[in-house]
Amino acid sequence: MKKVKKTSKKFIGFLLVSTLMWLLITLSKEYITTITFPIVYKNLPQNKLLQTSPIKEIDLQIKATGFKIIRSNFIKKPISLNANSLSQKSSRKYFFLTGNQKINIQKQLLSQVLLEEILLDTIYLELGSLTSKKIPVKPNLDIKYHVGYDILEEISIQPDSVIVTGPESQIEKITSLNLNSLKLNDIKSNFSEKVAIIKPLNIKEVKLSVKTVTVSGKVEKFTEGGFKVPFKVINLPDDIELNTLSKTVEVVFIVGLSNFNKIDINSFVVECDFKVSKDNNLMYLIPKVVGKSSLIKSFRIIPNKIDFLIQK
């Protein structure tokens, strides 16, 4: 039994030495293979800026020993490509030939690694100017007020627009910027909330002058009031005399409590257009509020139809 074990150890040792020698011989030989290297661009024109991300990798066919190939694959140091000499294809599209950079690329490879071929012959770059633009923000509000309360004035957003800076081709696509959702419940007092601006996901390399805006509002208890308001009949022919049962309508309105005493009968202008009734063969007038105080939140007219008699 001891002899068998001794023989097995000798065999395994021989096998390991043989394998190691085979690897050394194999890796010492030269091979031609393709390796993908990351790339970076340098010496872009000073007055130009990349508008979109160019290709980030390039395939190089190299000739080297197995040892150098393994090391090149392991290290993969980025290859710098010189973009100081570009040809223009269109207003923003530029290109350069990689073949002109063969010496530059060879210098960046490991010693004893020979560049055989660059598998991509042309690289395109989209270049433009760095620009700024004022973009409005769009709120996403879900505000529920306590019963009897409401917003007194239009909700304020400060700032209501943002300066956006970045590549020209990306900036021109932006027409507005959305805000994060603001949800408030049972509100019965003034509010002021910081809300983040949502940066467009499909647009990179863009900077915003501010990252948040302030959304605020004045909230007040609202009350109901009403006035008997005289109305005026317009577009009435000179040869027609119109008689109505009443010369006034009641305007019932909703207004903030602090502004209630600022509203009077002169806060409303009511008109009835005779031409509308005539054109639609109606035997009644339709009263409409054509002017009102900006303090009024909402209103309704009672009655919404006025019967009339014509005397010629």
C-alpha positions in Angstrom: 0.0 0.0 0.0 2.8 2.4 0.9 4.5 1.7 -2.5 1.3 2.7 -4.4 1.0 6.0 -2.5 4.7 6.8 -3.3 4.1 6.1 -7.0 1.0 8.4 -7.1 2.8 11.3 -5.6 5.7 11.0 -8.1 3.2 10.8 -10.9 1.3 13.9 -9.8 4.5 15.8 -9.3 5.7 14.9 -12.8 2.3 15.9 -14.3 2.5 19.3 -12.6 6.0 20.0 -13.8 5.0 18.9 -17.3 2.0 21.2 -17.3 4.0 24.1 -16.1 6.7 23.6 -18.8 4.0 23.3 -21.4 2.4 26.6 -20.2 5.8 28.4 -20.3 6.5 27.2 -23.8 3.0 28.0 -25.0 2.9 31.5 -23.5 6.4 32.3 -24.8 5.2 31.9 -28.3 3.8 34.8 -30.3 0.1 35.1 -31.2 -2.1 37.5 -33.1 -5.3 38.3 -31.3 -7.9 41.1 -30.8 -8.3 43.0 -27.5 -10.9 45.6 -26.7 -9.4 48.7 -25.0 -11.2 51.6 -23.4 -10.5 55.0 -25.0 -10.4 58.6 -24.0 -10.3 61.7 -26.2 -7.8 64.5 -25.7 -7.1 67.9 -27.3 -10.6 68.6 -28.4 -11.0 72.1 -30.0 -11.2 74.7 -27.2 -14.4 76.3 -28.5 -16.2 72.9 -28.9 -17.9 70.6 -26.5 -19.0 67.0 -27.0 -22.7 67.0 -27.5 -23.3 63.3 -27.2 -21.1 60.5 -25.7 -18.8 59.1 -28.4 -17.7 55.4 -28.6 -15.9 54.4 -25.4 -14.0 51.3 -26.6 -12.0 50.2 -29.6 -10.8 46.8 -30.9 -7.1 46.5 -31.6 -5.5 43.5 -33.3 -2.1 43.0 -31.7 0.8 40.6 -32.0 2.6 39.5 -28.8 3.6 36.6 -26.7 1.0 34.8 -24.6 2.4 36.5 -21.5 2.1 40.0 -22.9 -1.5 39.2 -24.2 -2.6 38.1 -20.7 -1.0 41.2 -19.1 -2.6 43.5 -21.7 -6.0 41.9 -21.0 -5.5 42.3 -17.3 -4.3 45.9 -17.2 -6.4 47.4 -20.1 -5.0 50.9 -19.7 -7.2 53.4 -21.6 -5.9 54.4 -25.0 -5.8 58.2 -25.5 -6.9 59.3 -29.0 -5.9 62.8 -30.3 -8.8 64.9 -31.5 -7.0 68.0 -32.4 -7.2 67.4 -36.1 -10.8 66.8 -37.2 -12.6 66.8 -40.5 -16.1 68.2 -40.6 -19.0 66.2 -42.1 -21.9 68.4 -41.1 -22.7 71.3 -38.8 -22.0 69.3 -35.7 -20.6 66.0 -36.9 -16.8 65.7 -37.1 -14.5 62.7 -37.6 -10.9 61.5 -37.7 -9.2 58.5 -39.2 -7.8 56.1 -36.6 -5.1 55.0 -39.1 -3.4 58.4 -38.6 -3.1 57.6 -34.9 -1.3 54.2 -35.3 2.0 55.5 -34.0 0.3 57.3 -31.1 -1.6 54.1 -30.1 1.6 51.9 -30.5 3.4 54.0 -27.9 0.7 53.4 -25.4 0.8 49.6 -25.6 3.1 47.4 -23.5 6.6 46.9 -24.7 7.0 44.0 -27.2 3.3 44.3 -28.1 2.9 45.1 -31.8 -0.1 46.9 -33.2 -1.2 45.0 -36.3 -4.5 46.6 -37.1 -7.1 49.1 -35.8 -10.5 47.4 -36.5 -12.4 50.7 -36.6 -11.1 53.0 -39.3 -13.2 56.1 -38.6 -14.5 57.7 -35.3 -17.3 60.3 -35.3 -17.7 63.0 -32.8 -20.7 65.3 -32.3 -19.3 68.7 -31.3 -21.1 72.0 -30.5 -21.1 75.0 -28.2 -21.6 75.2 -24.5 -24.9 77.1 -24.1 -27.3 78.3 -21.4 -31.1 78.6 -21.6 -33.9 79.7 -19.2 -36.3 76.9 -18.8 -39.7 77.1 -17.0 -40.6 74.5 -14.3 -43.9 72.6 -14.2 -45.3 71.7 -10.8 -47.0 68.5 -10.0 -49.5 69.4 -7.2 -52.0 67.4 -5.3 -53.3 69.7 -2.6 -56.5 69.0 -0.6 -57.8 71.8 1.5 -59.8 71.6 4.7 -63.6 72.1 4.3 -64.4 75.8 3.8 -60.8 76.7 3.0 -59.0 77.3 -0.4 -56.1 79.0 -2.0 -56.5 82.8 -1.8 -54.1 83.7 -4.7 -52.4 81.8 -7.4 -49.8 79.3 -6.1 -46.3 80.9 -6.2 -43.2 79.0 -7.5 -39.9 80.6 -6.8 -38.0 80.6 -9.0 -40.4 79.8 -11.7 -37.7 79.1 -14.2 -34.1 77.7 -14.1 -30.9 78.4 -16.0 -29.8 75.2 -17.7 -26.3 74.9 -19.0 -24.8 72.2 -21.2 -24.2 71.0 -24.7 -26.1 72.9 -27.3 -27.7 69.8 -28.8 -29.1 68.7 -25.5 -30.2 72.1 -24.2 -32.3 72.8 -27.3 -34.4 69.6 -26.6 -35.5 70.9 -23.1 -38.7 72.9 -23.1 -39.7 72.6 -19.5 -38.6 70.9 -16.3 -40.9 68.9 -14.0 -40.9 69.1 -10.3 -41.3 66.2 -7.8 -44.9 65.6 -6.8 -46.1 67.7 -3.8 -48.9 66.2 -1.9 -50.6 68.1 1.0 -53.8 67.1 2.8 -56.3 69.0 5.0 -54.6 72.4 4.5 -56.1 75.4 6.3 -53.1 77.7 6.6 -50.4 79.2 4.4 -47.8 76.7 3.2 -44.2 76.9 1.8 -42.4 73.7 0.6 -39.0 73.0 -1.0 -39.5 70.8 -4.0 -36.8 69.2 -6.1 -36.4 69.6 -9.8 -36.4 66.4 -11.8 -33.4 66.3 -14.1 -34.3 64.7 -17.5 -33.1 61.1 -17.5 -32.3 61.0 -21.2 -30.1 64.1 -21.1 -26.7 64.0 -19.6 -23.9 66.5 -18.9 -26.5 69.3 -18.1 -26.2 71.5 -15.1 -29.1 73.4 -13.4 -28.6 76.8 -11.7 -30.7 75.5 -8.7 -31.8 72.0 -7.7 -35.0 73.0 -5.8 -37.7 75.6 -5.9 -40.1 76.9 -3.3 -43.8 76.2 -3.8 -46.0 78.4 -1.5 -49.6 79.5 -1.2 -51.8 81.7 0.9 -54.7 79.8 2.3 -57.8 81.3 3.8 -61.3 80.4 4.9 -63.9 81.3 2.2 -67.4 82.5 2.7 -70.5 83.0 0.5 -72.2 86.3 -0.3 -74.8 87.6 -2.8 -76.1 90.8 -4.4 -79.0 91.8 -6.6 -77.2 93.1 -9.7 -78.9 95.0 -12.5 -78.3 93.6 -16.0 -77.9 95.3 -19.3 -79.4 94.0 -22.6 -77.0 94.4 -25.5 -77.5 94.1 -29.3 -81.2 95.2 -29.0 -82.5 96.8 -32.2 -83.7 100.4 -31.9 -87.2 99.5 -33.0 -87.7 96.8 -30.3 -88.7 97.5 -26.8 -88.1 94.7 -24.4 -89.9 94.1 -21.1 -88.6 91.7 -18.5 -90.2 90.6 -15.2 -87.1 91.6 -13.3 -84.4 94.2 -13.9 -81.9 92.4 -11.7 -80.3 89.0 -11.1 -78.8 87.6 -8.0 -75.1 86.9 -8.2 -74.0 84.5 -5.4 -70.2 84.4 -5.0 -67.5 82.8 -3.0 -64.7 85.0 -1.6 -61.9 84.9 1.0 -63.1 86.0 4.4 -60.6 88.9 4.5 -61.9 90.3 1.2 -65.6 89.9 1.9 -66.1 93.6 2.7 -64.3 94.6 -0.5 -67.1 93.2 -2.6 -70.2 95.2 -3.5 -72.7 95.5 -6.2 -70.2 97.3 -8.4 -67.9 94.3 -8.4 -70.0 92.7 -11.1 -71.1 93.6 -14.6 -74.0 91.4 -16.0 -75.2 91.5 -19.6 -77.8 89.7 -21.7 -77.1 89.4 -25.4 -80.4 89.7 -27.3 -78.7 88.5 -30.5 -77.9 85.2 -28.9 -81.6 84.6 -28.0 -82.8 85.7 -31.4 -80.3 83.6 -33.4 -81.3 80.5 -31.3 -85.0 81.2 -31.3 -85.1 81.5 -27.5 -87.9 83.2 -25.7 -85.7 84.1 -22.9 -82.4 86.0 -22.2 -79.2 84.3 -20.8 -77.5 86.5 -18.2 -73.7 86.4 -18.2 -71.2 88.0 -15.8 -68.8 89.8 -18.2 -66.9 91.6 -15.5 -66.0 90.9 -11.9 -63.6 91.6 -9.2 -60.4 89.5 -9.3 -61.0 88.7 -5.6 -64.0 86.5 -6.5 -63.2 82.7 -6.4 -66.4 81.5 -8.0 -69.9 82.6 -8.7 -73.3 81.6 -10.0 -76.3 83.6 -11.3 -79.9 83.2 -10.2 -82.0 82.8 -12.3 -80.0 81.6 -15.3 -82.9 82.4 -17.7 -84.9 85.7 -18.0 -88.2 85.6 -19.7 -89.1 88.7 -21.8 -91.9 90.3 -23.9 -91.3 92.3 -27.0 -93.2 95.5 -27.7 -92.7 97.1 -31.0 
